[in-house]
Structures are given as C-alpha cells and as structure tokens.
Amino acid sequence: QVQLVESGGGLVQAGGSLRLSCAASGRTFSNYVMGWFRQAPGKEREFVAAISRAGRITDYADSVKGRFTVSRDNAKNTVYLQMNSLKPEDTAVYYCAADSRIRSWSRMKDEYAYWGQGTQVTVSS
C-alpha cells in the first residue's frame, strides 16, 4: 500500500502559477505510475496528467496541454504538477493517484487504486 499527500494548492490570480507536490510513502515509489486528476464542484473527477514510472512518458488532458507539466523525483518519492497560465476554469480540488499495475500510464481514474486527500486550487479572474 502507498500513502499520498498533496500540497501546494492555494488562491492565485488568472495568469499565475502554482506547483503542486504529492509525497508518497509506504512502498517503492518507482514501481508506481502516477496521475493527477481534478474535480470541480458539481462535476466528475477528470484526468489532468500522468507520468510513467521512470518519468520518460507523460500525458496531458487537452485542456492543460502546454500550460501544465508533470514530473517526478523517485529519489524523493514525489510527483509534481507545475501549473502555469492558470485560468478560472482550472479551479478544482486536485488529487494525485498511484497504481503499480498500470502498464505505462493511464487517463482512467478507475485504474488507480491509491489516492491522496486532495488540495484546493482556486483561480480568480
């Protein structure tokens, strides 16, 4: 089992930046594919970004491509989400997720077994 704790959320103006972190503990972090998802009030949880075990493969939702960057530091057991050029529609609770069974990466939330508690990101216009 792996435990995930997100941090770095907050309130930012449109056009600003935030960097989210997700610290993992409990098992060998490099065995896990990592994903970022978000959920806005009244909406389904949606895929944001994913990264393969060694960090060589990344994938992004179209809505964040070119603005967000996912990375990981396996020595620090941490995955990051750098968010630039933030928009009010990026406002949501952001969750990191992990799973050791995914082959390379995945956009499907049902394929991730472990989730953090979430961190709120609010972008004001």
C-alpha positions as CSV (number, residue, x, y, z in Angstrom):
1,Q,0.0,0.0,0.0
2,V,1.1,3.6,-0.6
3,Q,0.1,6.8,1.1
4,L,-0.2,10.0,-0.9
5,V,-0.2,13.6,0.5
6,E,-0.7,16.6,-1.8
7,S,0.4,20.1,-1.1
8,G,0.9,23.4,-2.8
9,G,-2.6,24.4,-3.6
10,G,-4.0,27.9,-2.9
11,L,-5.6,31.0,-4.4
12,V,-3.9,32.6,-7.4
13,Q,-5.0,35.2,-10.0
14,A,-5.6,34.2,-13.6
15,G,-2.4,34.0,-15.5
16,G,-0.4,33.0,-12.4
17,S,1.3,29.8,-11.5
18,L,1.3,27.1,-8.8
19,R,3.3,24.0,-8.2
20,L,1.6,21.0,-6.6
21,S,3.5,18.3,-4.9
22,C,2.5,14.8,-4.0
23,A,4.6,12.9,-1.5
24,A,4.4,9.2,-1.4
25,S,5.3,6.7,1.4
26,G,4.8,3.1,2.2
27,R,6.2,1.3,-0.9
28,T,8.8,1.6,-3.6
29,F,7.6,4.8,-5.3
30,S,9.3,4.0,-8.6
31,N,7.0,1.0,-9.0
32,Y,4.0,3.3,-9.4
33,V,2.5,5.0,-12.3
34,M,1.3,8.4,-11.1
35,G,-1.6,10.5,-12.2
36,W,-3.1,13.9,-11.4
37,F,-6.9,14.4,-11.5
38,R,-9.1,17.3,-10.6
39,Q,-12.7,17.7,-9.5
40,A,-14.7,21.0,-9.7
41,P,-17.9,21.4,-7.7
42,G,-20.8,19.5,-9.3
43,K,-18.5,17.9,-11.9
44,E,-17.0,14.5,-12.4
45,R,-13.4,13.9,-11.4
46,E,-11.3,14.4,-14.6
47,F,-7.9,13.4,-15.8
48,V,-5.2,16.1,-15.8
49,A,-1.8,14.4,-16.3
50,A,0.0,11.2,-15.9
51,I,3.6,10.1,-15.8
52,S,5.3,6.7,-16.2
53,R,7.4,5.0,-13.6
54,A,10.7,6.4,-14.8
55,G,9.2,9.7,-15.9
56,R,10.0,9.1,-19.6
57,I,6.4,9.2,-20.7
58,T,3.9,11.9,-19.9
59,D,0.4,12.5,-21.0
60,Y,-1.9,15.5,-20.6
61,A,-5.5,16.4,-21.0
62,D,-6.1,18.7,-23.9
63,S,-7.3,21.5,-21.6
64,V,-4.0,21.8,-19.8
65,K,-1.5,20.8,-22.5
66,G,1.2,23.4,-23.0
67,R,0.4,25.0,-19.6
68,F,0.9,22.2,-17.1
69,T,4.0,20.0,-16.6
70,V,4.1,16.7,-14.7
71,S,7.4,15.4,-13.3
72,R,8.6,13.1,-10.6
73,D,11.7,12.6,-8.4
74,N,11.9,9.0,-7.5
75,A,14.7,9.7,-5.1
76,K,12.4,12.0,-3.1
77,N,9.3,9.9,-3.6
78,T,7.5,12.9,-5.0
79,V,5.5,13.8,-8.1
80,Y,4.9,17.4,-9.1
81,L,2.4,19.3,-11.2
82,Q,3.7,22.7,-12.4
83,M,0.7,24.8,-13.4
84,N,1.3,28.0,-15.5
85,S,-1.0,30.4,-17.2
86,L,-3.8,29.4,-14.8
87,K,-7.4,30.1,-15.8
88,P,-10.5,30.4,-13.6
89,E,-11.7,27.1,-15.2
90,D,-8.7,25.4,-13.6
91,T,-10.4,25.9,-10.2
92,A,-10.9,22.5,-8.6
93,V,-9.6,20.1,-5.9
94,Y,-6.5,18.4,-7.3
95,Y,-5.8,14.8,-6.5
96,C,-2.7,12.7,-7.1
97,A,-3.2,9.0,-7.7
98,A,-0.9,5.9,-7.9
99,D,-1.1,2.4,-9.1
100,S,1.6,-0.3,-9.7
101,R,-0.5,-2.4,-12.1
102,I,-0.8,0.1,-14.9
103,R,1.4,-0.9,-17.8
104,S,2.8,2.5,-18.7
105,W,0.4,5.4,-17.9
106,S,-3.4,5.8,-17.8
107,R,-6.1,8.5,-18.1
108,M,-8.6,6.3,-16.4
109,K,-9.3,7.1,-12.8
110,D,-10.7,3.7,-12.2
111,E,-7.3,2.2,-12.9
112,Y,-5.7,4.0,-10.0
113,A,-6.0,2.3,-6.6
114,Y,-4.4,4.9,-4.3
115,W,-5.5,8.5,-3.9
116,G,-4.4,11.5,-1.9
117,Q,-6.8,13.7,0.1
118,G,-6.7,16.5,-2.5
119,T,-5.6,20.1,-2.4
120,Q,-7.7,23.1,-3.4
121,V,-6.7,25.3,-6.3
122,T,-8.7,28.5,-6.8
123,V,-8.0,30.8,-9.7
124,S,-9.6,34.2,-9.5
125,S,-10.5,36.2,-12.6
